Amino acid sequence: AKATGGAIQTSLQKISPDLLGTCKLFEEKQVGGQRYNFFTGTEAGTSATILLRGGGDHFIDEAERSLHDSIMIVRRTMKHSDIVPGGGAMEMEVSKMLHEYALTIPGKGQLILKGFAKAFEAIPRQLSQNAGFDATDILSSLRKKHAAGD
């Protein structure tokens, strides 16, 4: 009802045209062994239905959990503007601060501290590699943004 601009009705009594929704195309299609109703071209099309099909129940359950998690993340992001840095942001900031502090230490202690600072970059490096990006480019960009205070 929400997608078509209609209202949910619990009975067929007292139905009026203003309670009915509209869509450009209504189809009943068979997907696998079941039939589904498809409403397309809706005016208030702010909703969607996702059909999950797969080889086994375990696959479908896992896909449903992943979809649910993704939808809840988007929902929370839209409701709340607070952001907690992630994706290695904290590690890059700690690395930057340790590099800066290392410049104040004379001798070999400086090299040890710089090595420790570089170790913090392992998490954003691995995350960028896992996402299929060039880790060197990403880390260079992150260092630049952290140095600028972004």
FINUSE-899629 format. One record per residue (C-alpha): residue number from 1; residue in three letters; x, y, z. Coordinates in nm, 3 decimals, always signed. Each point is the difference from the previous one (the first is absolute). Layout:
N
REC:n:res:east:north:up
REC:NUM:ALA:X:Y:Z
...
// end
This chain:
150
REC:n:res:east:north:up
REC:1:ALA:+0.000:+0.000:+0.000
REC:2:LYS:+0.279:+0.242:+0.084
REC:3:ALA:+0.174:-0.033:-0.336
REC:4:THR:-0.320:+0.053:-0.199
REC:5:GLY:-0.131:+0.288:+0.212
REC:6:GLY:-0.292:-0.205:+0.129
REC:7:ALA:-0.118:-0.074:+0.352
REC:8:ILE:-0.012:-0.340:+0.169
REC:9:GLN:-0.357:-0.122:+0.037
REC:10:THR:-0.120:-0.275:+0.232
REC:11:SER:-0.335:-0.052:-0.176
REC:12:LEU:-0.163:+0.060:-0.336
REC:13:GLN:-0.270:+0.220:+0.150
REC:14:LYS:+0.017:+0.377:-0.043
REC:15:ILE:+0.277:-0.007:-0.262
REC:16:SER:+0.026:+0.324:-0.194
REC:17:PRO:+0.228:+0.102:-0.291
REC:18:ASP:+0.213:+0.223:+0.225
REC:19:LEU:+0.104:-0.309:+0.201
REC:20:LEU:+0.128:-0.185:-0.308
REC:21:GLY:+0.353:+0.037:-0.128
REC:22:THR:+0.123:+0.009:-0.359
REC:23:CYS:+0.280:-0.145:-0.208
REC:24:LYS:+0.086:+0.000:-0.370
REC:25:LEU:+0.026:-0.377:-0.030
REC:26:PHE:-0.128:-0.288:+0.211
REC:27:GLU:+0.121:-0.350:-0.084
REC:28:GLU:-0.031:-0.338:+0.160
REC:29:LYS:+0.312:-0.203:-0.077
REC:30:GLN:+0.115:-0.346:+0.089
REC:31:VAL:+0.347:-0.015:+0.153
REC:32:GLY:+0.113:-0.354:+0.067
REC:33:GLY:-0.300:-0.185:+0.139
REC:34:GLN:-0.182:+0.305:+0.139
REC:35:ARG:-0.202:+0.286:-0.144
REC:36:TYR:+0.071:+0.363:+0.092
REC:37:ASN:-0.176:+0.330:-0.061
REC:38:PHE:+0.217:+0.275:-0.149
REC:39:PHE:-0.103:+0.365:+0.022
REC:40:THR:+0.224:+0.217:-0.222
REC:41:GLY:-0.005:+0.367:-0.087
REC:42:THR:-0.140:+0.115:+0.333
REC:43:GLU:-0.032:+0.372:+0.079
REC:44:ALA:+0.118:-0.032:+0.359
REC:45:GLY:+0.261:-0.264:-0.087
REC:46:THR:+0.211:+0.020:+0.313
REC:47:SER:-0.011:-0.371:+0.072
REC:48:ALA:+0.120:-0.312:-0.172
REC:49:THR:-0.033:-0.374:+0.035
REC:50:ILE:+0.302:-0.225:-0.032
REC:51:LEU:-0.050:-0.363:-0.092
REC:52:LEU:+0.271:-0.234:+0.124
REC:53:ARG:+0.045:-0.330:-0.177
REC:54:GLY:+0.281:-0.248:+0.032
REC:55:GLY:+0.113:-0.357:+0.006
REC:56:GLY:-0.056:-0.067:+0.366
REC:57:ASP:-0.158:+0.131:+0.317
REC:58:HIS:+0.339:+0.080:+0.152
REC:59:PHE:+0.088:+0.225:-0.295
REC:60:ILE:-0.337:+0.181:+0.016
REC:61:ASP:+0.025:+0.047:+0.379
REC:62:GLU:+0.349:+0.146:-0.033
REC:63:ALA:-0.104:+0.231:-0.283
REC:64:GLU:-0.302:+0.115:+0.199
REC:65:ARG:+0.216:+0.079:+0.305
REC:66:SER:+0.247:+0.193:-0.214
REC:67:LEU:-0.279:+0.197:-0.167
REC:68:HIS:-0.162:+0.074:+0.335
REC:69:ASP:+0.331:+0.125:+0.143
REC:70:SER:+0.057:+0.222:-0.304
REC:71:ILE:-0.350:+0.146:+0.012
REC:72:MET:+0.028:+0.070:+0.374
REC:73:ILE:+0.334:+0.177:-0.053
REC:74:VAL:-0.151:+0.224:-0.267
REC:75:ARG:-0.306:+0.063:+0.217
REC:76:ARG:+0.212:+0.096:+0.301
REC:77:THR:+0.221:+0.224:-0.213
REC:78:MET:-0.305:+0.183:-0.134
REC:79:LYS:-0.152:+0.044:+0.348
REC:80:HIS:+0.315:+0.103:+0.187
REC:81:SER:+0.268:+0.232:-0.130
REC:82:ASP:+0.259:-0.104:+0.260
REC:83:ILE:+0.296:-0.173:-0.158
REC:84:VAL:+0.253:-0.227:+0.166
REC:85:PRO:+0.322:-0.013:-0.200
REC:86:GLY:+0.076:-0.341:-0.139
REC:87:GLY:+0.184:-0.167:-0.283
REC:88:GLY:+0.336:+0.064:+0.162
REC:89:ALA:-0.055:+0.372:+0.068
REC:90:MET:+0.102:-0.028:+0.366
REC:91:GLU:+0.307:-0.202:-0.088
REC:92:MET:+0.108:+0.258:-0.260
REC:93:GLU:-0.040:+0.280:+0.253
REC:94:VAL:+0.205:-0.187:+0.262
REC:95:SER:+0.265:-0.069:-0.264
REC:96:LYS:+0.013:+0.368:-0.095
REC:97:MET:+0.039:+0.107:+0.365
REC:98:LEU:+0.274:-0.257:+0.064
REC:99:HIS:+0.187:+0.113:-0.313
REC:100:GLU:-0.017:+0.360:+0.121
REC:101:TYR:+0.118:-0.098:+0.348
REC:102:ALA:+0.282:-0.212:-0.146
REC:103:LEU:+0.149:+0.316:-0.154
REC:104:THR:+0.063:+0.134:+0.352
REC:105:ILE:+0.204:-0.304:+0.108
REC:106:PRO:+0.371:-0.015:-0.085
REC:107:GLY:+0.186:-0.311:-0.113
REC:108:LYS:-0.121:-0.354:-0.064
REC:109:GLY:-0.307:+0.049:+0.220
REC:110:GLN:-0.143:+0.207:-0.282
REC:111:LEU:+0.027:-0.293:-0.243
REC:112:ILE:-0.164:-0.236:+0.247
REC:113:LEU:-0.291:+0.238:+0.054
REC:114:LYS:-0.042:+0.056:-0.375
REC:115:GLY:-0.012:-0.379:-0.051
REC:116:PHE:-0.264:-0.025:+0.273
REC:117:ALA:-0.199:+0.280:-0.166
REC:118:LYS:+0.019:-0.178:-0.336
REC:119:ALA:-0.139:-0.318:+0.159
REC:120:PHE:-0.326:+0.186:+0.072
REC:121:GLU:-0.046:+0.046:-0.375
REC:122:ALA:-0.036:-0.377:-0.047
REC:123:ILE:-0.376:+0.009:+0.066
REC:124:PRO:-0.092:+0.268:-0.258
REC:125:ARG:+0.246:-0.163:-0.243
REC:126:GLN:-0.171:-0.339:+0.035
REC:127:LEU:-0.349:+0.151:-0.020
REC:128:SER:+0.087:+0.181:-0.323
REC:129:GLN:+0.153:-0.317:-0.149
REC:130:ASN:-0.308:-0.203:+0.099
REC:131:ALA:-0.220:+0.259:-0.172
REC:132:GLY:+0.205:-0.035:-0.319
REC:133:PHE:+0.171:+0.340:+0.015
REC:134:ASP:+0.367:+0.084:-0.042
REC:135:ALA:+0.113:+0.014:+0.364
REC:136:THR:+0.291:+0.235:-0.073
REC:137:ASP:-0.228:+0.258:-0.162
REC:138:ILE:-0.258:-0.028:+0.277
REC:139:LEU:+0.256:+0.032:+0.281
REC:140:SER:+0.162:+0.297:-0.172
REC:141:SER:-0.339:+0.167:-0.031
REC:142:LEU:-0.086:-0.077:+0.363
REC:143:ARG:+0.334:+0.140:+0.124
REC:144:LYS:-0.063:+0.319:-0.196
REC:145:LYS:-0.353:+0.038:+0.140
REC:146:HIS:+0.113:-0.066:+0.357
REC:147:ALA:+0.286:+0.249:-0.037
REC:148:ALA:-0.253:+0.261:-0.119
REC:149:GLY:-0.226:-0.079:+0.297
REC:150:ASP:-0.288:-0.134:-0.213
// end
